Amino acid sequence: MSVPRSKLVRNFPGCPVEATLSLLDGKWKGVILFHLMEGTLRFNEIRRKLPSVTQRMLTKQLRELEESGLASRTVFPVVPPRVDYALTPLGASLGPIIKAMAVWGEENVFCHDGRQQLASCVTGTALQSN
């Protein structure tokens, strides 16, 4: 299992890019933030949007987003329990970055025969990547 950037070093060297990436570090955090940009979602709604994530991993990633102040969690005292997740103002401020990543991905990442490929800006051919 990989170790988050924030746990690799005690103090960041002051690079704002590294600091931002440390908040998004995690396989599912960027995708979760992307879906939360649509508005408040319940836990199972998020899970349906990410069919290949396990419940344990989704819970872990949501907790980390909450701890960093990017997402908020609201528990309603009803039976069965209802938990809503939403972006905080700080999380919403990442909207332009997440949208830019989505646009770049739509323009440059393609799936062919179940493999991810990147479009080369120089030659116009697809470069294979995993």
C-alpha positions as CSV (number, residue, x, y, z in Angstrom):
1,M,0.0,0.0,0.0
2,S,1.3,3.4,-0.9
3,V,2.1,6.0,1.8
4,P,0.5,9.5,1.3
5,R,2.9,12.3,0.4
6,S,2.0,14.1,3.7
7,K,3.4,11.1,5.7
8,L,6.6,10.9,3.7
9,V,8.0,14.1,5.0
10,R,7.4,16.0,8.2
11,N,7.6,19.5,6.6
12,F,6.8,20.4,3.1
13,P,9.6,22.3,1.4
14,G,7.2,25.2,0.7
15,C,6.2,24.2,-2.8
16,P,2.5,25.1,-3.4
17,V,2.1,22.4,-6.0
18,E,3.3,19.7,-3.6
19,A,1.0,21.1,-0.9
20,T,-2.0,21.0,-3.3
21,L,-1.1,17.5,-4.5
22,S,-0.9,16.2,-1.0
23,L,-4.5,17.2,-0.4
24,L,-5.6,15.3,-3.6
25,D,-3.2,12.4,-3.0
26,G,-5.2,9.2,-3.1
27,K,-6.7,7.0,-5.8
28,W,-10.2,8.3,-5.4
29,K,-10.1,11.8,-3.9
30,G,-10.0,13.7,-7.2
31,V,-12.9,11.6,-8.5
32,I,-14.9,12.1,-5.3
33,L,-14.4,15.8,-5.4
34,F,-15.4,15.8,-9.1
35,H,-18.7,14.2,-8.2
36,L,-19.3,16.4,-5.1
37,M,-19.1,19.4,-7.4
38,E,-22.6,18.3,-8.6
39,G,-23.9,19.0,-5.1
40,T,-24.5,17.1,-1.8
41,L,-24.4,13.3,-2.2
42,R,-25.2,10.5,0.2
43,F,-22.6,7.8,0.8
44,N,-24.3,5.2,-1.4
45,E,-24.8,7.7,-4.2
46,I,-21.0,8.3,-4.3
47,R,-20.5,4.5,-4.1
48,R,-22.7,4.0,-7.2
49,K,-20.7,6.6,-9.1
50,L,-17.5,4.7,-8.3
51,P,-18.4,1.0,-8.8
52,S,-14.9,-0.3,-8.5
53,V,-14.1,1.3,-5.1
54,T,-14.6,-0.8,-1.9
55,Q,-16.7,0.5,0.9
56,R,-13.7,0.6,3.2
57,M,-11.6,2.6,0.7
58,L,-14.4,5.0,0.0
59,T,-14.9,5.6,3.7
60,K,-11.1,6.2,4.2
61,Q,-10.9,8.6,1.3
62,L,-14.0,10.6,2.5
63,R,-12.6,10.8,6.0
64,E,-9.3,12.2,4.7
65,L,-11.1,14.7,2.6
66,E,-13.1,15.7,5.7
67,E,-10.0,15.9,7.9
68,S,-8.3,18.2,5.3
69,G,-11.3,20.5,5.2
70,L,-12.3,19.8,1.6
71,A,-15.5,17.9,2.3
72,S,-18.1,18.0,5.1
73,R,-20.0,15.1,6.5
74,T,-23.5,15.5,7.9
75,V,-25.1,12.7,9.9
76,F,-28.9,12.7,10.3
77,P,-30.3,11.0,13.4
78,V,-32.8,8.8,11.6
79,V,-33.2,5.1,11.1
80,P,-31.6,3.9,8.9
81,P,-28.7,6.4,9.3
82,R,-28.4,9.0,6.6
83,V,-25.0,10.6,5.9
84,D,-24.5,13.4,3.4
85,Y,-21.3,14.6,2.0
86,A,-20.7,18.1,0.4
87,L,-17.8,20.3,-0.6
88,T,-16.8,22.9,1.9
89,P,-16.0,26.4,0.5
90,L,-12.3,25.4,0.5
91,G,-13.2,22.2,-1.4
92,A,-15.3,24.2,-3.9
93,S,-12.4,26.5,-4.5
94,L,-10.7,23.4,-6.2
95,G,-13.5,23.4,-8.7
96,P,-11.6,25.1,-11.5
97,I,-8.6,22.7,-11.0
98,I,-10.8,19.6,-11.1
99,K,-12.7,20.9,-14.1
100,A,-9.4,21.6,-16.0
101,M,-8.2,18.1,-15.2
102,A,-11.5,16.7,-16.6
103,V,-11.2,18.7,-19.8
104,W,-7.6,17.6,-20.2
105,G,-8.5,14.0,-19.7
106,E,-11.3,14.2,-22.2
107,E,-9.0,15.6,-24.8
108,N,-5.9,13.5,-24.1
109,V,-6.8,10.2,-22.5
110,F,-8.4,7.4,-24.5
111,C,-9.4,3.8,-23.8
112,H,-8.6,1.3,-26.4
113,D,-9.0,-2.5,-25.9
114,G,-9.3,-1.9,-22.2
115,R,-6.0,0.0,-22.0
116,Q,-5.5,3.6,-21.2
117,Q,-3.7,5.6,-23.9
118,L,-2.4,9.2,-24.0
119,A,-2.6,11.2,-27.2
120,S,0.7,12.7,-28.2
121,C,0.5,16.4,-28.8
122,V,3.7,16.2,-31.0
123,T,3.1,13.3,-33.4
124,G,-0.7,12.9,-33.3
125,T,-0.3,9.2,-32.3
126,A,-1.3,7.5,-29.2
127,L,1.3,6.7,-26.6
128,Q,0.5,3.6,-24.5
129,S,0.6,4.0,-20.7
130,N,-0.6,2.2,-17.6
